[in-house]
Amino acid sequence: MSGFSITATNLEWIKGKKDDPEDLCLHGHAIAKIGNEILEYDATVSATALYLLKSITEDHIIDKENQMLPCCGFAMYLKDDGSGDVFICGCPNGIDWSVIHENGNIKLITESGKETIISLEEYKKEVFKFADSIENFYNICTKKIMPADEQERNAYIAFWNEWHRRRNS
């Protein structure tokens, strides 16, 4: 049995629609199993997928950034560090856990303090499965109408560029 799994059900856009070409952020009921804990939250799963992809190569510490299962992601900004990465702003609501890289393994620490260690390869496999399921939902929906605002448009393009760079590396 795996020490980590994550899925999302009831995928929809913010207004409860199954398709909305103007909504850029996908929502759903996320279910993460870490060790013996089951964490469930109605989250912005598109942000969750990107955060998980980032956590394959970068540590994520509880309360340092957005939650892994964020309530919202109401704005995206292109980071000004030259990385091409995005920062997604959200509210303080959600469920979080730490992802720490240790000797080729991943240590997951939940908000309750429980720790689970799995191999990096097992973690990557589960993250890729989740991210692919989210991208597949985007792909079966109507093509997105790009925002008129240049900053919003550039951030959305950067979101997918970062996603694919991290997913395909």
N, CA and C of each residue as an Amber inpcrd file, in Angstrom:
protein
   507
   0.8390000  -1.1810000   0.0000000   0.0000000   0.0000000   0.0000000
   0.8840000   1.2450000   0.0000000   0.4990000   2.2320000  -0.7740000
   1.2610000   3.4640000  -0.8920000   1.1150000   4.3240000   0.3530000
   2.1560000   5.0770000   0.6590000   2.1060000   6.0090000   1.7690000
   1.5390000   7.3490000   1.3710000   1.2910000   7.5260000   0.0700000
   0.7380000   8.7860000  -0.4230000  -0.0980000   8.5330000  -1.6650000
  -1.3020000   9.0920000  -1.6590000  -2.1240000   9.0970000  -2.8660000
  -2.9570000  10.3700000  -2.8520000  -3.3430000  10.8150000  -4.0420000
  -4.1830000  12.0030000  -4.1390000  -5.0590000  11.8950000  -5.3770000
  -6.3190000  12.2310000  -5.2060000  -7.2780000  12.2180000  -6.3110000
  -8.1770000  13.4430000  -6.1670000  -8.9280000  13.7070000  -7.2200000
  -9.9220000  14.7830000  -7.1810000 -11.1850000  14.2930000  -7.8800000
 -12.3120000  14.5680000  -7.2590000 -13.6090000  14.2230000  -7.8300000
 -14.4280000  15.5070000  -7.9690000 -15.5740000  15.3790000  -8.6070000
 -16.4880000  16.5140000  -8.7820000 -15.7890000  17.7370000  -9.3770000
 -15.0240000  17.5130000 -10.4330000 -14.3060000  18.6140000 -11.0730000
 -15.2860000  19.5730000 -11.7240000 -15.0500000  20.8620000 -11.4920000
 -15.9310000  21.8850000 -12.0600000 -15.2460000  23.2440000 -11.9750000
 -15.8320000  24.1950000 -12.6620000 -15.3500000  25.5700000 -12.6440000
 -16.0630000  26.3010000 -11.5190000 -15.6140000  27.4690000 -11.1670000
 -16.0450000  28.1500000  -9.9480000 -17.5600000  28.3060000  -9.8140000
 -18.2560000  28.4940000 -10.8840000 -19.7020000  28.6890000 -10.8030000
 -20.4630000  27.3610000 -10.8470000 -19.7530000  26.2610000 -10.6500000
 -20.3940000  24.9540000 -10.6110000 -20.6340000  24.3490000 -11.9770000
 -20.0990000  24.9700000 -12.9930000 -20.2980000  24.4710000 -14.3570000
 -19.2850000  23.3780000 -14.6770000 -19.6830000  22.4830000 -15.5640000
 -18.7590000  21.4450000 -16.0270000 -17.8640000  21.9590000 -17.1550000
 -18.2200000  23.1060000 -17.7380000 -17.4000000  23.7210000 -18.7730000
 -17.6070000  25.2250000 -18.7010000 -16.5380000  25.9860000 -18.7140000
 -16.5920000  27.4370000 -18.6780000 -15.3110000  27.9710000 -19.3160000
 -15.3850000  28.4120000 -20.5560000 -14.1770000  28.8500000 -21.2560000
 -13.5260000  30.1090000 -20.6780000 -14.2230000  30.8150000 -19.7880000
 -13.6440000  32.0250000 -19.2040000 -12.9970000  31.7880000 -17.8390000
 -13.2910000  30.6660000 -17.2120000 -12.7250000  30.3590000 -15.8970000
 -11.4070000  29.6150000 -16.0890000 -10.3410000  30.1190000 -15.4950000
  -9.0170000  29.5420000 -15.6910000  -8.6160000  28.5380000 -14.6180000
  -9.3240000  28.5340000 -13.4830000  -8.9300000  27.6960000 -12.3410000
  -9.9500000  26.5920000 -12.1000000  -9.4690000  25.3650000 -12.0870000
 -10.3310000  24.2080000 -11.8890000 -10.4660000  23.8850000 -10.4010000
 -11.6920000  23.5600000  -9.9970000 -11.9940000  23.2150000  -8.6130000
 -12.4800000  21.7700000  -8.5470000 -12.3830000  21.1860000  -7.3710000
 -12.8730000  19.8340000  -7.1690000 -12.6890000  19.4080000  -5.7320000
 -13.1940000  18.2390000  -5.4410000 -13.0610000  17.6640000  -4.1040000
 -11.7760000  16.8260000  -4.0940000 -10.7630000  17.3440000  -3.4050000
  -9.4650000  16.6650000  -3.3530000  -9.4200000  15.7470000  -2.1380000
  -8.8510000  14.5620000  -2.3630000  -8.6940000  13.5760000  -1.3020000
  -7.2350000  13.1120000  -1.3220000  -6.5090000  13.4750000  -0.2710000
  -5.1120000  13.0550000  -0.1500000  -5.0070000  12.0630000   0.9970000
  -4.2970000  10.9690000   0.7380000  -4.0240000   9.9920000   1.7910000
  -2.5270000  10.0390000   2.0550000  -2.1770000  10.4070000   3.2740000
  -0.7740000  10.4880000   3.6830000  -0.6280000   9.5860000   4.9040000
   0.1020000   8.4950000   4.7020000   0.1790000   7.5090000   5.7710000
  -1.2190000   6.9980000   6.0760000  -1.6370000   7.1010000   7.3250000
  -2.9810000   6.6580000   7.7170000  -3.9980000   7.7900000   7.7640000
  -3.5770000   8.9990000   7.4340000  -4.4910000  10.1480000   7.4660000
  -5.1380000  10.3570000   6.1030000  -6.3980000  10.7110000   6.1370000
  -7.1140000  11.0830000   4.9130000  -7.4990000  12.5420000   5.0560000
  -7.0440000  13.3400000   4.0970000  -7.3010000  14.7770000   4.0930000
  -8.2190000  15.0820000   2.9140000  -9.3570000  15.6980000   3.1800000
 -10.3240000  16.0090000   2.1270000 -10.6540000  17.4890000   2.1640000
 -10.7640000  18.0880000   0.9580000 -11.0640000  19.5200000   0.9040000
 -11.5610000  19.8730000  -0.4920000 -12.5270000  20.7770000  -0.5410000
 -12.9580000  21.3270000  -1.8240000 -11.9620000  22.4150000  -2.1930000
 -11.0940000  22.1110000  -3.1390000  -9.9070000  22.9180000  -3.4080000
  -9.8440000  23.4130000  -4.8500000  -8.9480000  24.3500000  -5.0490000
  -8.5730000  24.7620000  -6.4040000  -7.5310000  23.7380000  -6.8630000
  -7.9930000  22.6910000  -7.5280000  -7.1270000  21.5510000  -7.8380000
  -6.1100000  21.8490000  -8.9310000  -6.3470000  22.8660000  -9.7460000
  -5.3270000  23.2460000 -10.7240000  -4.1050000  23.8010000  -9.9970000
  -4.3200000  24.5910000  -8.9420000  -3.2040000  25.0870000  -8.1340000
  -2.5440000  23.9260000  -7.3860000  -3.3510000  23.0230000  -6.8380000
  -2.8010000  21.8550000  -6.1530000  -1.8470000  21.0920000  -7.0610000
  -2.2700000  20.8650000  -8.3020000  -1.4280000  20.1070000  -9.2320000
  -0.0920000  20.8090000  -9.4660000  -0.1160000  22.1270000  -9.6560000
   1.1400000  22.8400000  -9.8650000   1.9990000  22.7970000  -8.6050000
   1.3990000  22.9700000  -7.4280000   2.1720000  22.8990000  -6.1880000
   2.8090000  21.5170000  -6.0180000   2.0630000  20.4750000  -6.3530000
   2.6220000  19.1260000  -6.2680000   3.7750000  18.9380000  -7.2410000
   3.6070000  19.4350000  -8.4670000   4.6930000  19.3370000  -9.4520000
   5.9420000  20.0710000  -8.9530000   5.7610000  21.2440000  -8.3620000
   6.9010000  21.9920000  -7.7980000   7.5770000  21.1770000  -6.7030000
   6.7610000  20.4740000  -5.9040000   7.3050000  19.7650000  -4.7400000
   8.1260000  18.5300000  -5.1220000   8.1380000  18.1770000  -6.3900000
   9.0020000  17.0690000  -6.8200000  10.4680000  17.4670000  -6.6980000
  10.7560000  18.7500000  -6.9010000  12.1490000  19.2100000  -6.8440000
  12.4210000  20.2140000  -5.7380000  11.3580000  20.7320000  -5.1180000
  11.5240000  21.7690000  -4.1020000  10.7860000  21.3610000  -2.8210000
  11.3970000  21.6580000  -1.6840000  10.6980000  21.4390000  -0.4230000
   9.5050000  22.3940000  -0.3310000   8.4760000  21.9370000   0.3210000
   7.3060000  22.7760000   0.6260000   7.0820000  22.6520000   2.1220000
   7.0960000  23.7850000   2.8140000   6.9570000  23.7900000   4.2710000
   5.6110000  24.3990000   4.6410000   4.8880000  23.7280000   5.5180000
   3.5970000  24.2240000   5.9980000   3.7350000  25.6780000   6.4330000
   2.7580000  26.4820000   6.0420000   2.6430000  27.8940000   6.4410000
   3.6820000  28.8170000   5.8240000   4.5390000  28.3310000   4.9580000
   5.5160000  29.2080000   4.3050000   4.9550000  29.7760000   3.0040000
   4.1050000  29.0250000   2.3450000   3.4800000  29.4530000   1.0930000
   2.0200000  29.0440000   1.1430000   1.4090000  28.9530000  -0.0170000
   0.0130000  28.5220000  -0.0850000  -0.1180000  27.0680000   0.3400000
  -1.3360000  26.6950000   0.7050000  -1.6180000  25.3270000   1.1200000
  -1.5790000  24.3920000  -0.0960000  -1.2560000  23.1420000   0.1540000
  -1.2520000  22.1560000  -0.9210000  -2.6670000  21.9200000  -1.4500000
  -3.6670000  22.0230000  -0.5980000  -5.0660000  21.9690000  -1.0310000
  -5.6740000  23.3400000  -0.7340000  -5.4600000  24.3110000  -1.6320000
  -5.9130000  25.6720000  -1.3610000  -7.4010000  25.8650000  -1.6480000
  -8.0240000  26.6900000  -0.8370000  -9.4140000  27.0520000  -1.0630000
  -9.5470000  27.7570000  -2.4150000  -8.6570000  28.7030000  -2.6540000
  -8.7810000  29.4960000  -3.8740000  -7.4150000  29.8490000  -4.4220000
  -7.4400000  30.3600000  -5.6130000  -6.2670000  30.8800000  -6.2870000
  -6.7550000  32.0290000  -7.1410000  -7.1130000  33.1260000  -6.4930000
  -7.8440000  34.1840000  -7.1840000  -6.9930000  35.0380000  -8.1110000
  -5.6660000  34.9200000  -8.0370000  -4.8110000  35.6800000  -8.9520000
  -3.4930000  34.9370000  -9.1480000  -2.9710000  35.0260000 -10.3590000
  -1.6660000  34.4560000 -10.6730000  -0.7600000  35.5870000 -11.1370000
   0.4830000  35.5150000 -10.7050000   1.4630000  36.5140000 -11.1100000
   2.7190000  35.8040000 -11.5800000   3.3410000  36.3460000 -12.5850000
   4.6300000  35.8560000 -13.0390000   5.6700000  36.3200000 -12.0200000
   6.4440000  35.3890000 -11.4810000   7.4800000  35.7650000 -10.5080000
   8.5060000  36.6610000 -11.1970000   9.0610000  37.5820000 -10.4470000
  10.0330000  38.5190000 -11.0310000  11.4780000  38.0600000 -10.8320000
  11.6790000  36.7650000 -10.6200000  13.0250000  36.2300000 -10.4010000
  13.6600000  35.6540000 -11.6600000  12.9720000  35.8040000 -12.8040000
  13.5120000  35.3130000 -14.0670000  13.3130000  33.8240000 -14.2940000
  12.6430000  33.1390000 -13.3820000  12.4590000  31.6840000 -13.4950000
  11.3760000  31.3060000 -14.5000000  10.4620000  32.2380000 -14.7740000
   9.3120000  31.9030000 -15.6040000   8.2000000  31.2330000 -14.8200000
   8.3940000  31.0890000 -13.5130000   7.4050000  30.4530000 -12.6510000
   6.3270000  31.4530000 -12.2470000   5.2220000  30.9190000 -11.7470000
   4.1310000  31.7720000 -11.2960000   3.9540000  31.6610000  -9.7890000
   3.3580000  32.7050000  -9.2380000   2.9210000  32.7130000  -7.8520000
   1.4080000  32.8350000  -7.8860000   0.7220000  31.9410000  -7.1820000
  -0.7370000  31.9580000  -7.1510000  -1.1730000  32.4830000  -5.7890000
  -1.9300000  33.5820000  -5.8070000  -2.4530000  34.1690000  -4.5670000
  -3.7600000  33.4810000  -4.2010000  -3.8910000  33.1970000  -2.9560000
  -5.1260000  32.6150000  -2.4560000  -5.4230000  33.1560000  -1.0790000
  -6.4490000  32.6250000  -0.4740000  -6.8150000  33.0280000   0.8850000
  -6.1060000  32.1020000   1.8800000  -6.2420000  32.3520000   3.1780000
  -5.5580000  31.5060000   4.1590000  -6.2480000  30.1710000   4.4450000
  -7.3310000  29.8630000   3.7350000  -8.0560000  28.6150000   3.9840000
  -7.5290000  27.4850000   3.1150000  -7.5390000  26.2980000   3.6660000
  -7.0980000  25.1200000   2.9330000  -6.4720000  24.1050000   3.8760000
  -5.9160000  23.0650000   3.2810000  -5.2090000  22.0280000   4.0380000
  -3.7890000  21.9670000   3.5100000  -2.8460000  21.8400000   4.4160000
  -1.4430000  21.8730000   4.0130000  -0.6860000  20.6960000   4.6100000
   0.4460000  20.4220000   4.0320000   1.4140000  19.4750000   4.5810000
   2.7760000  19.8500000   4.0390000   3.8120000  19.4310000   4.7360000
   5.1780000  19.6920000   4.2830000   5.6490000  18.5440000   3.4000000
   6.4930000  18.9040000   2.4350000   7.1420000  17.9350000   1.5490000
   8.6360000  18.2370000   1.6490000   9.3780000  17.3010000   2.2110000
  10.8100000  17.5160000   2.4380000  11.5970000  16.4000000   1.7570000
  12.6080000  16.8000000   0.9940000  13.4680000  15.8400000   0.2980000
  14.5860000  15.3940000   1.2340000  14.7310000  14.0630000   1.3740000
  15.7600000  13.4980000   2.2470000  16.3280000  12.2210000   1.6410000
  17.5770000  12.2600000   1.2320000  18.2980000  11.0680000   0.7790000
  17.5320000  10.2630000  -0.2710000  16.9970000  10.9360000  -1.2860000
  16.2710000  10.2390000  -2.3460000  14.8530000   9.8520000  -1.9850000
  14.4110000  10.2740000  -0.8230000  13.0450000  10.0090000  -0.3800000
  12.3010000  11.3160000  -0.1560000  11.0160000  11.1910000   0.0500000
  10.1610000  12.3290000   0.3740000   9.5660000  12.0870000   1.7540000
   9.7300000  13.0770000   2.6310000   9.0920000  13.0270000   3.9470000
   7.8880000  13.9610000   3.8820000   6.7190000  13.4170000   4.1450000
   5.4780000  14.1820000   4.1880000   5.1010000  14.3630000   5.6520000
   4.8600000  15.6100000   6.0420000   4.4850000  15.9020000   7.4230000
   3.1590000  16.6440000   7.3950000   2.1440000  16.0430000   7.9960000
   0.8110000  16.6460000   7.9880000   0.7010000  17.7190000   9.0710000
  -0.3920000  18.4580000   9.0240000  -0.6160000  19.5090000  10.0240000
  -0.7290000  18.9310000  11.4350000  -1.0730000  17.6600000  11.5480000
  -1.1530000  17.0190000  12.8720000   0.2240000  16.5750000  13.3650000
   1.2490000  16.7210000  12.5200000   2.6080000  16.3500000  12.9120000
   3.0200000  14.9430000  12.5420000   2.1200000  14.1700000  11.9420000
   2.4560000  12.7980000  11.5600000   3.3520000  12.8070000  10.3150000
   4.3340000  11.9070000  10.3190000   5.2960000  11.8310000   9.2220000
   5.1540000  10.5220000   8.4540000   5.3050000  10.6270000   7.1430000
   5.3150000   9.4690000   6.2590000   6.4770000   9.6470000   5.3010000
   7.2530000   8.5890000   5.0940000   8.3830000   8.6530000   4.1710000
   8.1170000   7.6850000   3.0260000   8.2550000   8.2050000   1.7900000
   8.1110000   7.3780000   0.5910000   9.2610000   7.7110000  -0.3560000
   9.4710000   6.8450000  -1.3280000  10.5430000   7.1040000  -2.2880000
  10.1390000   8.2620000  -3.2050000  11.1330000   8.9620000  -3.7010000
  10.8750000  10.0490000  -4.6460000  10.1610000   9.5170000  -5.8800000
  10.5280000   8.3430000  -6.3390000   9.8950000   7.7730000  -7.5350000
   8.4140000   7.4780000  -7.2970000   8.0790000   6.9370000  -6.1380000
   6.6810000   6.6710000  -5.8060000   5.9050000   7.9840000  -5.7460000
   6.5220000   9.0090000  -5.1530000   5.8900000  10.3210000  -5.0410000
   5.6470000  10.9250000  -6.4260000   6.6730000  10.9040000  -7.2710000
   6.5430000  11.4460000  -8.6320000   5.4170000  10.7590000  -9.3940000
   5.3550000   9.4530000  -9.2860000   4.3230000   8.7020000  -9.9960000
   2.9270000   9.1690000  -9.5900000   2.7090000   9.3590000  -8.3050000
   1.3950000   9.7890000  -7.8080000   1.1050000  11.2400000  -8.2080000
   2.1130000  12.1030000  -8.1180000   1.9370000  13.5070000  -8.5210000
   1.6230000  13.5940000 -10.0110000   2.3510000  12.8640000 -10.8290000
   2.1000000  12.8880000 -12.2760000   0.6920000  12.3850000 -12.5930000
   0.2660000  11.3420000 -11.9120000  -1.0830000  10.8060000 -12.1360000
  -2.1330000  11.8730000 -11.8250000  -1.9600000  12.5620000 -10.7100000
  -2.9050000  13.6140000 -10.3310000  -2.8630000  14.7670000 -11.3420000
  -1.6830000  15.2710000 -11.6330000  -1.5520000  16.3990000 -12.5610000
  -2.1310000  16.0420000 -13.9320000  -1.8640000  14.8320000 -14.3920000
  -2.3950000  14.4100000 -15.6950000  -3.9160000  14.3670000 -15.6860000
  -4.5120000  13.9490000 -14.5710000  -5.9770000  13.8950000 -14.5030000
  -6.5720000  15.3060000 -14.5590000  -5.9130000  16.2520000 -13.9500000
  -6.3850000  17.6410000 -13.9810000  -6.2210000  18.2110000 -15.3840000
  -5.0730000  17.9930000 -15.9930000  -4.8630000  18.5030000 -17.3570000
  -5.8360000  17.8570000 -18.3340000  -6.1230000  16.5800000 -18.1530000
  -7.0890000  15.9080000 -19.0320000  -8.4540000  16.5680000 -18.9610000
  -8.8680000  17.0260000 -17.7690000 -10.1510000  17.7090000 -17.6510000
 -10.1300000  19.0210000 -18.4260000  -9.0450000  19.7640000 -18.3100000
  -8.9080000  20.9900000 -19.1180000  -9.0420000  20.6530000 -20.6010000
  -8.3960000  19.5830000 -21.0200000  -8.3630000  19.2290000 -22.4430000
  -9.7110000  18.8020000 -23.0060000 -10.6060000  18.2680000 -22.1640000
 -11.9160000  17.8670000 -22.6900000 -12.9170000  19.0220000 -22.6770000
 -12.5250000  20.1190000 -22.0190000 -13.3960000  21.3010000 -21.9770000
 -13.0950000  22.2230000 -23.1590000 -13.9950000  23.1600000 -23.3550000
 -13.8120000  24.1670000 -24.3950000 -12.5070000  24.9230000 -24.1610000
 -11.8150000  25.2390000 -25.2360000 -10.5630000  25.9920000 -25.1370000
 -10.8040000  27.2950000 -24.3780000  -9.8730000  27.6410000 -23.5030000
 -10.0100000  28.8310000 -22.6740000  -9.9340000  30.1110000 -23.5080000
 -10.7650000  31.0610000 -23.1240000 -10.6990000  32.4000000 -23.7010000
  -9.6230000  33.1310000 -22.9080000  -8.5980000  33.5830000 -23.5940000
  -7.4850000  34.2320000 -22.9180000  -7.9360000  35.5670000 -22.3270000
  -7.4790000  35.8900000 -21.1270000  -7.8640000  37.1520000 -20.4960000
  -7.4130000  38.3530000 -21.3330000  -8.2170000  39.3930000 -21.3070000
  -7.8670000  40.6290000 -22.0230000  -6.7070000  41.3400000 -21.3340000
  -6.6470000  41.2330000 -19.9970000  -5.5810000  41.8690000 -19.2290000
  -4.2500000  41.1810000 -19.5270000  -3.2490000  41.9470000 -19.9280000
  -1.9630000  41.3820000 -20.3410000  -1.2730000  40.6170000 -19.2130000
  -1.3180000  41.1620000 -17.9960000  -0.6850000  40.4940000 -16.8570000
  -1.3510000  39.1480000 -16.5930000  -2.6810000  39.1190000 -16.6050000
  -3.4170000  37.8680000 -16.3900000  -3.1090000  36.8490000 -17.4840000
  -3.1040000  37.3120000 -18.7200000  -2.8350000  36.4410000 -19.8620000
  -1.4290000  35.8530000 -19.7620000  -0.4320000  36.7150000 -19.4840000
   0.9500000  36.2430000 -19.3830000   1.1380000  35.2700000 -18.2220000
   0.4420000  35.5200000 -17.1150000   0.5430000  34.6110000 -15.9650000
  -0.0820000  33.2550000 -16.2830000  -1.2120000  33.2640000 -16.9930000
  -1.8590000  31.9980000 -17.3480000  -0.9780000  31.1960000 -18.3110000
  -0.3830000  31.8620000 -19.2580000   0.5440000  31.1840000 -20.1860000
   1.7410000  30.6300000 -19.4030000   2.2730000  31.4310000 -18.4790000
   3.4070000  30.9840000 -17.6640000   3.0220000  29.8050000 -16.7750000
   1.7750000  29.8040000 -16.2720000   1.2770000  28.6870000 -15.4590000
   1.4280000  27.3840000 -16.2330000   0.9430000  27.3450000 -17.4670000
   1.0180000  26.1110000 -18.2550000   2.4370000  25.8140000 -18.7120000
   3.2310000  26.8420000 -18.9870000   4.6340000  26.6010000 -19.3440000
   5.3810000  25.9630000 -18.1760000   5.1490000  26.5030000 -16.9650000
   5.7970000  25.9240000 -15.7900000   5.2940000  24.5040000 -15.5570000
   3.9920000  24.3090000 -15.6730000   3.3970000  22.9710000 -15.4950000
   4.0790000  21.9650000 -16.4020000   4.1350000  22.2790000 -17.7060000
   4.6960000  21.3160000 -18.6670000   6.2120000  21.1350000 -18.4720000
   6.9110000  22.1850000 -18.1220000   8.3510000  22.0560000 -17.8730000
   8.5820000  21.1130000 -16.6880000   7.8090000  21.2960000 -15.6320000
   7.9740000  20.4400000 -14.4560000   7.4550000  19.0170000 -14.7060000
   6.3810000  18.8890000 -15.4310000   5.8040000  17.5730000 -15.6990000
   6.6910000  16.7570000 -16.6300000   7.3380000  17.4130000 -17.5670000
   8.0850000  16.6850000 -18.5910000   9.5810000  16.6070000 -18.3220000
  10.0160000  17.1010000 -17.1640000  11.4730000  17.0580000 -16.9030000
  11.8600000  15.7900000 -16.1680000
